[in-house]
Amino acid sequence: MMRRILFQFILILTCFVSVEKVSSQADISMSTNWFNREGYNPAAIARTDYIYLFTGVRGQWTNLNGSPEVFNVHASEYIHKLNSAFGLSLVSDYIGLTQTINPMLNYAFRISNDRDWSLSLGISAGIFSRFVDRSRYNPVTINDPLLFYNLDKVLKPDANMGAEFQNQNFVIGLSTTHLFSIGKLTNLFLNTNHRYGYFIYKNSNFEIFNYNLGIQAVNRNNLTVMEVNGLIQLKHQTGLSSGSREILDLGLTYRTSQQMTFLVGMNISTNFRVGYAYDQSFIPGFSQNSTNEIILEYRIPSKASSTCIQCRDEENNWYH
């Protein structure tokens, strides 16, 4: 039965990602996707040992008027009796005269609760809303036909889906976003359907540090961007039988779109983290203004949630 469900899910996912006509805008850009994958793969919320809270703020191309500003918040919890995780998220993306608000409800089913491996299937559904503030237009040509004077607000259904496999050393994921944008034309002001595939290798066998190595492919229309990430997590001895030992993360990401990101994170306490990402573009003739991103993460330990199937020991790193 479970094999049949998995086969059907993969078949549906393949059908969704196979064909797409021209659409409009790219997915939101968050450099901290290596810290939290839920933004593009709802299967990633199946974290079994704690309630997870995430907030991210991104300011892109600093010192440029109308540059993108993104606010991103997620919350999720795993219910052991249902083998299921439930969550909600909200993304607010402001660029120029346009603001996008994207609230979503997220669900993930965890096929296995085995400590050695897990496979999760996820889906999210919500609303995609885009508003153009016409009062802020200041065109040189008032009657320019490219200006959307008659567009007040776009309100459309939205959905994402994905799958994620994990064991002690590997995370493998596949997902697709904005499913209702498939086949839609650009004049509808919808986000473009994206396809994500990623592979992460985790190593937590060293006494003073962990490290993750990851590669990700993002595809929309005829454009594919590859992303490579390396993240090292410095640790210290706490004397605790469980819980995170990481105190500082240092990471570097390179994209084939000629962008590089420096990542840093710090454990304020065992379950509270702050992170920072700095982006820099190296495209000739492109704006060299930097991009800054700040995140806050908080975990409510398993004893305070409804989980605690197997509380992870100190050798497991923060992100899983």
N, C-alpha and C positions, 0 to 999 in steps of 0.2 A: 504493500500500500504506500509506504513512504517513498519507495523508489519511483512509483507512478507519479506521486505528487511532485517530486523533484524533477522528473523528466518533463512533465507538463509545464512547470514553472520555467525551466530553461528554454523550452520550445517557444513559449509566449515571449520571453525576453528576447530571443533571437529574432522573432518576427517584428518586434517593436523596433529593434535597432538596425534593421536591414535596409530600410528605404526612408529617405527624407527629402522633401522639396526644400527650396530656399526659405529660410526663416530669418528672424531679425537679430536680436541681440544675444551676446554670449552669456553664459552662466556667470554668476557673481564670482569674482576673483578673491580667494582667501588663501594666503600663503601658509596658514596654520592648518591646512587640511591634513598634514602629517601628524598633527596632534589629535584631531577629531574628524573622522571620516563621515559622520552622520549627515553632513551637509549635502552629500551627493549619493550616499548609499544608506538607506534606512535599515539595512540588515546589521549595520555596525552598532546599533543601540542595544544589542543583546549582551550587555555586560552583566554578569551574574552576581557580583559581590557587593554592589553599592548602587545607590541612586546617584545619577550623574547630572551635574549642572555645568553649562558652558556658556560663556558670553564673549563675543569678539567684536572689536571696533576697528575699522580700517579706514585710513585716510590716504587716498591715492593721489599721486602727482601733486605734492604739497606746493603751495604758493601759486597755484593756478586757479582762477575763478571758475566755478562750476565743476571742479574736479570731483570724481566719484567719492562718495562716503557710504560705507556699509556698516550696518549694525546687525549682529547675528546672535541669537540666543537659542539654546537647546536645553531640554530637560527630559530625562527618561528614567524608567525603573523596570527591572525584570521581575516577573512573578513566577516563581518556581513551579507552583501547582499547575500553571497553564502552559509551561514551557514557552512563555511569551514575554516580550518587552513592549511597553507602551511609552510613547513620548510625544512631545509637541515641540515645535520650532517656529521661529519668526525671523524673517529676513527683511530688513528695510534697506533699499539701495537707492541713493539719491545721486543723480548726475545731471548737471546743467539745469534744465527746466523740468526734468522728469523725475518723479519719485515712484519707486516700485515697492509694494508691500506684499509679502508672500508668507502667510501663516499656513502651517501644515500639521496634521496629525500623523504620527508615525507608529508603525507596528512591525514587529519582527518575531518570527517563530523559530525557535532554536531546536533543530532536529535532534541533536545530541547534547546531553549534559555531562558527558564523559570528560574527565579531567584531561585526558590525552588529546582530544580533538573535539571540534564543534563545527557545525554547519548551520548557518542562519539564513533565512529567507525574509526579506523585508519589503514593505510597501508603505508609501505615504500618500496622503490625499489632502487637498486644501484648496486655497484660492490664490490666484495670481491677479494682482490689481496694479494698474499703472495709471498715473495721473500726470497730465501736462499742465503746468501753470501758465496759461496764455498771457496773464497780466505781466509776466516778466519778459515777454518778447520785446526786443528793441531792434528790429530789422532795418537794414539800409533800404530795402525795397518792401514797402508795407504789404503789397499784394503778391508777394513771392508765393507761387503755388506750392512750394515745398513746405511751407509752414502750415501746421495742422491747427488752424483756428477753430475748427468745428469739433475737435476731439476733446471731450471733457474727462472721461475716465473709461478705462477698459477693465472689465471684471470677468474673469474666466476661471473655470475649474483647472486644477493642476494636479499632477501625480508623478511620483518617482517609484522605481522598484530596483531591487538588487539582491545579490547573494554574496555571502562571505564565508570562507573556510579558514579555520585556525587550528594550529596545533602548537606545540611548545616553541617551535622555531619559525613558523611561517604564517603569514596572513595573505590570503589570495582573495581578491574581490572583483566583482563585475556588476555594473549598475548602469541605469539610463534614467535621465531626468526630463521633466517637462514633457510628459508623454502626449498631452493634448496639443502640443505644438507641431507634432509630426504632420507634414503635408500642408501646414498653414502658410499663408503668404505674409510678407513683411509688413503690409499695411494694417495688419491686425495688432501690431505692437506686442506680440507674444515673445517670450524667451525661446531660444532655440533648443531643440532636443539635443542633449549631449550623451555620449557614451564614455564610460570610464572603465578602465581595467588596471589593476595594480597588484604588485607583488612586493611583500615586505619580509625581509629576513631579520629575526630577532635573536640576539645572543645575550643571555644574562648569567653566564657561567663564571665571569670574572669577579674577583673580590671587591675591586674598587670602582668598576664601571660596567655599564651595559652599553650595547650599541645596536642600532637598527640601520639597515640598508634597504632602500626602497626604489622602485621604478614604477612610473605610472604613465599611461597613455590616455589622452583626452581627445575625443573626436567629435566634431560638429561639421555638418555639410562636407566640404572637401578639405577641411583643415584638421590636421592631427598634430598635437603638441606632446612631445615626450618630456617627462620630468624625472630627474634623478635626485635622490635625497640621501644624505648620511647624517645620523643623529647619534651622539654619544651622551650617555647619562652618567654623571659622576655620582658615586655612592659614598656612604659612610656607615659605620657600624652603629646600630641603634640598640642592640640588645633585645629587640622585640622578636617574638616568635612569628609574627605576621605583620604585614603592612609594608608600605614602600620604603626603600632606603635611599632613593635618589634625592639629591639635593640640588643639582644643577644640570641643565641640558644645554648642549651646544650643537648646532646643526647647520648644514649648508645644502641649499637646493639649487639646481641648475635646470633651466627650461630651454628647449630648442628654439623658443621664440626670443632667444638672446636676452634672457633675464636671469638674475641670480638673487637668491634670498639668504640672508643670515638669520638664523633662529636661535633664541635663547629662552630658557625657562628656569624658574626657581621654585622649589618647594618651600613655601612659607611655613607649612606644617605638614603632617603626614598626608592630609587629605585636601589641602588647599594649595593651588599653584597659580603663579602668574607667568605669562609668556609674552615675548616681543618678537616681531618679525620686521626686518628691514629689506625692502626690495630695491633693486637697481637695474635699470635697463641699459643695454649696450648696443641698441639698434642705432646705426648711423642716421643722423638727421631727426631722430625721435627725441621727444622731451626727456631730458636727463633728470627731471625732478624726481625725488625719491618718494617712496611709499612706506608708510608706517602702519603697523598693526599691533594691537594689544589684546591679550586674551586673559580671562579669569576662568579657572576650573575649580569645581568643588565636588568632592565625593562624600556622600553621607554613608558611613560604614555599614556593612551588611547587617550587623546586629540591630541597627536602627531602621533597616528596610525589611522587605519581606523575603529576602533571598538567603544568603549564607548557606549555599549548598555545600561547597567546599571552600573555606576561606583560604585564599591563596597565600603561599608562604613567601618569605622575604626574597626568594630568588626570582620571583616574577616581577617584571618591570611594570611601570605605571600604566603604560598603554598596551592594551590587548583587545 
